[in-house]
Amino acid sequence: MARERTITSYSSRDLEKRRARGESRTDLARVRAKTEAERRRDIAADPEFRDVPADWYEAAEAVMPVPKQLLSLRLDTDVVDWFRQ
């Protein structure tokens, strides 16, 4: 069973070229042109922000991710097949 690839990687140079061609998926000009009332309306309409308190950022802390470790493991073919399903 082949998986559909949904992740695409770009180098910083590739991203700069895409922005220069107008291919950015972020329309900062549109976001910056919104009024405070429009921004509040958009946030209130976003289901992911429904339960987030208004002052969430006051207690927020920057956390650096722990580096991942490489692990080599030999498994039976049937175990690997089970995980791939």
Secondary structure, DSSP 8 states (H G I E B T S, - for coil): -----------HHHHHHHHHTT--S--HHHHHHS-HHHHHHHHHH-GGGTT--TTGGGG-----------------HHHHHHHH-
